[in-house]
Amino acid sequence: MWPFRRRTPKPQKVVKKVIVSLIIGGAIGSIIGKKMMEQHQDDEERETED
């Protein structure tokens, strides 16, 4: 027999990891999106001034 048992992750832990990663990914995406929108608005203001 092999001295190490292979542990299979429990389905509940997998679901919890997926939910946490979606929340963290959404937060990062919103921060990046906000910065991109601010940069786009700054670029539009510069074009209208010229």
BAFI-3210 file (N, C-alpha, C; in Angstrom, 3 decimals, decimal comma, padded with zeros to 6 digits):
// residues 50
n [1|2|3|4|5|6|7|8|9|10|11|12|13|14|15|16|17|18|19|20|21|22|23|24|25|26|27|28|29|30|31|32|33|34|35|36|37|38|39|40|41|42|43|44|45|46|47|48|49|50]
n.u [000,830|000,360|001,975|000,915|-002,140|-004,380|-005,976|-009,166|-010,717|-013,402|-016,719|-017,988|-015,919|-014,777|-016,800|-016,937|-014,414|-014,674|-016,712|-015,504|-013,351|-014,715|-015,853|-013,561|-012,366|-014,332|-014,189|-011,602|-011,884|-013,779|-012,327|-010,280|-011,838|-012,999|-010,758|-010,033|-012,274|-012,081|-009,686|-010,436|-012,387|-010,782|-009,197|-011,149|-011,904|-009,599|-009,528|-011,780|-011,062|-009,117]
n.v [-001,191|002,241|004,798|007,356|008,936|009,917|012,900|013,994|016,979|018,371|018,860|021,160|022,850|023,430|024,876|027,061|028,217|028,970|030,894|032,838|033,557|034,686|036,939|038,385|038,741|040,302|042,635|043,527|043,901|045,981|048,093|048,427|049,030|051,446|053,134|053,101|054,336|056,901|057,743|057,733|059,745|061,949|062,046|062,684|065,225|066,676|066,549|068,067|070,539|071,346]
n.w [000,000|-000,585|001,235|001,438|001,425|-001,085|-001,041|-001,720|-002,685|-000,836|-002,042|-001,026|-000,248|-002,688|-003,953|-002,233|-002,666|-005,338|-005,191|-003,550|-005,178|-007,330|-006,115|-005,331|-007,839|-009,082|-007,559|-008,131|-010,871|-010,920|-009,811|-011,704|-013,934|-013,129|-013,007|-015,706|-016,862|-015,739|-016,913|-019,593|-019,584|-018,956|-021,258|-023,169|-022,287|-022,781|-025,561|-026,252|-025,359|-027,101]
ca.u [000,000|001,040|001,882|000,214|-003,480|-004,747|-007,151|-010,005|-011,361|-014,840|-017,438|-018,314|-014,742|-014,590|-017,804|-016,536|-013,282|-015,179|-017,450|-014,534|-012,581|-015,592|-015,986|-012,285|-012,223|-015,255|-013,661|-010,447|-012,415|-014,434|-011,280|-009,622|-012,817|-013,144|-009,569|-010,095|-013,290|-011,531|-008,698|-011,168|-013,007|-009,716|-008,820|-012,219|-011,856|-008,453|-009,883|-012,758|-010,383|-008,309]
ca.v [000,000|003,524|005,403|008,642|008,860|011,059|013,565|014,659|018,135|018,248|019,765|022,423|023,702|023,886|025,922|028,233|028,838|029,609|032,104|033,827|034,065|035,576|038,206|039,097|039,139|041,405|043,842|043,979|044,390|047,276|049,094|048,669|049,702|052,829|053,878|053,254|055,337|058,214|058,085|058,016|061,057|062,941|062,147|063,392|066,633|067,271|066,705|069,138|071,821|071,723]
ca.w [000,000|-000,655|002,573|001,413|000,844|-001,917|-000,500|-002,713|-002,044|-000,629|-002,949|-000,373|-000,274|-004,061|-004,189|-001,455|-003,349|-006,560|-004,810|-003,071|-006,322|-008,105|-005,390|-005,435|-009,242|-009,345|-006,923|-008,924|-012,136|-010,742|-009,593|-012,993|-014,784|-012,669|-013,439|-017,160|-017,176|-015,399|-017,930|-020,826|-019,437|-019,048|-022,663|-023,880|-021,905|-023,486|-026,980|-026,413|-025,120|-028,292]
c.u [000,875|000,901|001,121|-001,139|-003,743|-006,039|-007,912|-010,689|-012,863|-015,554|-017,749|-017,134|-014,504|-015,556|-017,420|-015,382|-013,733|-015,889|-016,492|-013,746|-013,429|-015,737|-014,709|-012,061|-013,127|-014,761|-012,486|-010,916|-013,076|-013,410|-010,608|-010,566|-012,995|-011,966|-009,594|-011,123|-012,789|-010,523|-009,389|-011,832|-011,963|-009,295|-009,873|-012,200|-010,714|-008,784|-010,854|-012,123|-009,607|-009,154]
c.v [001,255|004,251|006,730|008,460|010,105|011,648|014,246|015,825|017,915|019,241|021,115|023,374|024,252|025,028|027,195|028,962|029,556|030,906|033,198|034,407|034,974|036,930|039,028|039,579|040,304|042,708|044,398|044,546|045,753|048,386|049,445|049,421|051,165|053,670|054,114|054,307|056,743|058,659|058,453|059,398|062,168|063,149|062,917|064,880|067,343|067,494|067,852|070,501|072,288|072,204]
c.w [000,000|000,681|002,607|000,755|000,020|-001,369|-001,631|-002,022|-001,929|-001,537|-002,323|-000,419|-001,675|-004,360|-003,454|-002,134|-004,613|-006,225|-004,356|-004,238|-007,199|-007,429|-005,523|-006,869|-009,606|-008,750|-007,713|-010,248|-012,008|-010,532|-010,918|-013,926|-014,412|-013,135|-014,944|-017,563|-016,856|-016,458|-019,246|-020,753|-019,526|-020,499|-023,458|-023,541|-022,623|-024,955|-027,181|-026,180|-026,342|-029,400]
res [m|w|p|f|r|r|r|t|p|k|p|q|k|v|v|k|k|v|i|v|s|l|i|i|g|g|a|i|g|s|i|i|g|k|k|m|m|e|q|h|q|d|d|e|e|r|e|t|e|d]
***
